[in-house]
Amino acid sequence: MFDHCLYFNTTALARQLEREWALAFRPFDLTPPQAFMLRAVIEQPGMLQHQLADLLDIARPTATRALDGLQAKQLVERRSVKADGREQSIHPTPEAVAMKKALNQASAAVTTRLKKLLGPDSFSSTVDSVKGVRAALQ
């Protein structure tokens, strides 16, 4: 019935992938959105909150809620920016930095499993196609 529906098929795929990464990040008590956000903050400490939202392609209020959760877990801290007191830079805590390798390994394990299931060429072409569709729709 929905064989040719982009919305249905990408949403169904997103739900399946959400479950895969939820299992991977469960040992860290993080949701996939929190884990990907934390990985970005660890890689680019001091990023401004609006830059983080842009990088993750999420709305600023969504970023704020995710950061609130990470801050409650004492994994990130927000610091006011001197040039603009309304803006905040985001920094990982030492506890978060200590998790970097394990978080990356957990994510890599999912990616490796998916590449094995799909085949490396199919995996890469699917990612490229989805990125192309996202870019075209922006």
N, C-alpha and C positions, 0 to 999 in steps of 0.2 A: 504494500500500500504506500509506503514512504520510501521506496527504493531510490528515488531520484530527488529526495528532499535534503538539501544541504543542512537546514536547521535541525531536522530530526536526527540525521546521522552524526553530525558533529556534537550535538548535545548528548546523544547516547554514548559516543566515544568519550566525551568529557567525563561522564559519570563513571565509566569503566576505569579511566585513568586516575580519577580522584580516589577510587578505592585502592588502586595499586600504590599510589604515593602515600595514602593514609596509613596503610600497613607499614610502609618503609619508615615513616616518621613517628609512628606510635611510640617507639621506645624513648623518644625525646619529649614526649607529651606535647607534640606540636601538630597542628593541622598542616596539610600541604601548603596553603597560602602563607601561614606563619613561617614555615620552614624555608620556602623560597625567598620570602622577604628577609629573613634572618641571614640567609646565605648572601644576599645582595648587600646587606649592611656590613657583614663581615668583610666582603671583598672591597667595598668602597666606604670605609668609615668616614663620617663627617658629611655624608651626602645630605642635602636638604630634603625635607619631607616631601615637597612637591616634586623634586627630582626622582625620588624613590617611587612615588605614585606613577609618574610618567614612565619610568623604566619598566615597571610591572604592568603598565597599561590598565591601571585601576583608577577609580575615582578617588579624589582626596579624602572624602569621608570614610571610604573603605580602608584606605591606608591608615587613617587615624585610628580606626577601631582595631585593626591588626596590630598596630604599634602599641596601642593600649594593652593588648593581651601580652605582647612580648615584654613590655615594661613591667607588667604585673608579675611575670615570671622572672624578672630581674635579668633579662637577656639583652636589653637595649636601654640606653638612656638618651634623653633629648636635652640638647643644650641650645640656649638662645644664641642667636647670631648677633654680634655687635652692630653690624651695619643695618639690620632690620630686626627689631625686637619681636616682631610678629612671626618671624621665620625661625624654624628650629633645625639644627643639624642632628643627625641620628648617628649614634656611636654604639658599637657592640660592647658589652661588659666583658671582663676577663673570662667569665663562665661561658659566654657565647663563643668567644675566640677559641676556647679549649674544645668546643664541640665541632669546630670547622671540619676537621678531617673526617670525623664519623658521619656528619651530615652529608658531606660530599660522597662518601663511600656508600651510604644508604641510597642516595639518589642514583649514583652510578650503577648500583646493583639492579635497580629497576630498569634503567636504560639498557643495560647489558641483556637482561632477560627479554625485554621487548625486541631488541635487535635480533636475538636468537630466534624468537617466535616469528617475526616478520621477515627476517633476512636483512642484512645491513643495507643493501641497496634500496629495498622497499621502505625501510625505516627512514633513511635519509630523504628519499624522494617525497615521502608523506609529510615529513616535517617541513621540507621546502615548499611543498604545495600549500600546506596550511598557512605558512608564513606569507606566501604570495596572496592568498585569499584575504588574509587579515589586512595586508598593506593596501590591496585594491579597494577594500571597503572603508578605509579611513578617510 
